[in-house]
Amino acid sequence: MNKANVMDSEPFISIDMLDFDERLTGVIEGLTKDGFKPEIVLKRARELNIRREIRARLQREFDAPSPDLVKHFARGLYAGGYDNATATEFTNIVKQEWQELARSQAPADRPAVDPPAPELTVDHATSGPPASVCLVGNLLEIPIFAKRLGKRIDRSDAMLIFYRSNTKKSNIRFGGDEVSVNDALLRAIHLVHPNHKSPGGRGWYDWIMSDPATGELRSIDDLRRDNELFRRVLETAKS
């Protein structure tokens, strides 16, 4: 993947079946006999590897801020010489403030560590024939389903109402109501686990759509990042 016609020293994807990353679904499907698409596989795998590495670096900085990061924040805030004592002082301050920021961004009713997500099954009673992508004014309506721990929750009326100009306004129509992405996920979970309190998921990553050109399953989050995917979906709605 790094050099043409040269085998990499490291595998381009790694799969842990005990802790499966749902974002690998599209990559794996691209390796099947019927859906073999090496270009898509490599593109998606490269993006996932970059994201993992960035997250790992952020986590290392969160756990133990590096000297370069600490010095970056100290610059302009300290008039004296930047010696070892100052570096230690600012390291502690940066770490404490970073952790406090993370706590302040979390919902008040959400535990520090999410409980294990329940295993979910398809809600057959509300499944139905697949809906079609359509364009209503400036809004795209896209059929979707929820997916958790490799399990799929279907409803024939589950539809993403996508605002291209302001994705924060995008909602999901579920059970006849238009609600936020996270609220829709909680409703989906309640179909099979009525007493569950929090989705504990990843928002846009937990809702899946089909790429109209390839049939590849993609998270609806990809619509906000992949202009080509959005173009294909829009063309499907106009046809």
N, C-alpha and C positions, 0 to 999 in steps of 0.2 A: 504494500500500500504506500510505503514511503518512497520507493524507487521502482521504476518500471522494470519488469522482468527480473527482479531481484527479490529473493525471499527475505522477509523481515526477520529480525532476531526475536521479536515479540509477536504474539498473536494479535490480529487486529480487533478481535472481540473475545471477551471471556464471559462465560455464562455460568452463574451459580444457581442451580436449580432449587436450592434451599432459600435463596434470597433473590428471586428473579426480578430483573429490571424490565418493566413492561415496555420501556422505550426500545428494547431489542426486538420486539415482536416483528416490526417491519423488516428488520435486517434478516431475521431468521426466515421469514416467508420468502424473501428474495433469494434464498439459497435452496429452496425446494425445487424439485424437478419441474413442476408445472409453472412455477413463478420465478424461475431463475433470471435475475436482472443484476448482473455484477456491478454495473455503474451505480445503480441506486444503492446497492449494498455497501459499496466502498464510501459513497458520499455520506450515508447515514452513520456508518461505523466511525468514520473520521470525525464527524461532528460530535458523536457521543464520547469518543476518547478525549477530544479537546475539552468538552464540558466536565468530564470526570477529573481531568488533570487540574482544571481551574478550580473546581470545588475542593480538591485535595489541597491545593495551595492555600486557598482561603481558610480551610479548616486548620492547616498548620499555623497560619498567621493568627487565627482566632485563639488557638491553644497556647501558642508561644510566639508573640510578635517578634519578627526578625529585627536586627539592628538597623537595617536600611529603612524599614517601615517606621520604626520608632523615631529615627532621626528626621524622617520626612515630616512627622507631626510636630516634633520639637522645634523644627526650623521656624524662626519668627516668633516663637513663644518664650524663648529663653535668651536673655541678653548676655549672660556670662559665658565662660568657656564650657564646651561640651565634653566633660570628662566622664570617667566610669561611674561616678556617683550620680551624675545627672542622667546618664543613660539608664541606670537601674531605676531611678525615680520615674522617668518617663515611660519605661517599659511597663511598670506596674499600673501607671495611670491609663495608658493606652489599653491594656488588657481589661482593666476594670470597666472603662467606659464602653468598650466594644461589647462586653458581656451585658452591661446594663442596657445598651441600645437594642441588643437582640431580645432581651426580656420585654422591653417596652413595646416592641413591634408585634409580639405574640398576643393573640386574643386573650382577654382577661380570664375567660372560662376554659381556656385550653391548658391541659397539664403540660409540664415542662417536657415530658417524654410521651409521645403518643402511644396509646395502648395498641396491642397487635390488631391489625385490621381483620374483621371477620371474613371467613370464606363465603363468597356469594355465589348464587346460582342464577341461571336464566329464569326470568319471571315469565313462564310460558303463557300464563293466563292473559297477559297484556301484550304478548308479542303479536305481530301481524305482518302483512306484506310490507316490504320496504317502501318508504316514502321517497319522493324524488326531490332533488335540489331545485329550488325555485327562487326567483327574484321578485321581491315585493317592494316597489319603490326603490329606495337605496339600500335595502336590507337583503341579505342573503339568508335563506332558510335552508339548513343543511341537516339531513337525517343523521343521527348519532346514536351511540350506545355507551353505557358506562362499563368500565373494566377495572376489576380489582383482583390482585393476586392470581392473574391468569383466568379469572372467572368473568363471565359476561352477563350483564343485566340489560335486557332488551325491553323496550316499549315501542309500539308502532308510532306513538305520538311524540317521542323524544326528538326535539328539533333545536338546533343551535340557531339563534337569531343574531346574526353577525353584523356588527357595525364596523365597516372597514376604517372609517375616519376616526373612530374613537372606540377601541376594543373594550375599554372599561365599561361601556354601556351595553356590551353584548350580554345577552341572557340566554337561558334555555327554557323552552316551552316543554313542560313535563306535567302530565296528568291534567292538562287543560289550563294550567297557570304558567305565567312567564316569571321565572325566578332567577336568582343569581346562579352562577356555575356551582358554587359550593352547596347552596341550598338544594339545587336539583340533585346533586350527588347524594346528599343525605336522604332525600325522598326515595332515590333509587335503592339505597341500602335498606330503608324501612320496608320495602316490598318483601324482603326476605328476613330482615332482622328488625322488627318493629320497635324494640326497646333501645336500639343503638342511639347514643347521644351525639356523637361527633363524627363527621366523615373521616377526619384524620388523614386526608389524602393530599394530592398535589394539584388540586384545582383543575386547570385546563388539561393537564396530562392524563387525568382519569376519564376523560371523555374522548371517544374514538370516532373517527369518520373514515370513509373510504376515498382514496385518491381516484377520481373519475377516469384518469388515463391509464393507471396501472393496476387498480384494485388493491393497492397496498394500504394497509391499515395505518392511519396516522393519527396522532393526538391532535385535537383541535387547536392546541397551542401553535402547531406548525403553520396554521393560517396566518398568524401574526408575524412569522419570520420568513416564510418561503413565498416569495412573490409569484413564482411559477406555479406553485400549488394553488394559490388564490386565483390566478388567471385561468387555470384549468377548471376550477369549480365554477367560476363566473361564466365561462363559455358553456359549461354544461347547463347552467340555469337559463341561459339565453336561447339555447337550441330547442 
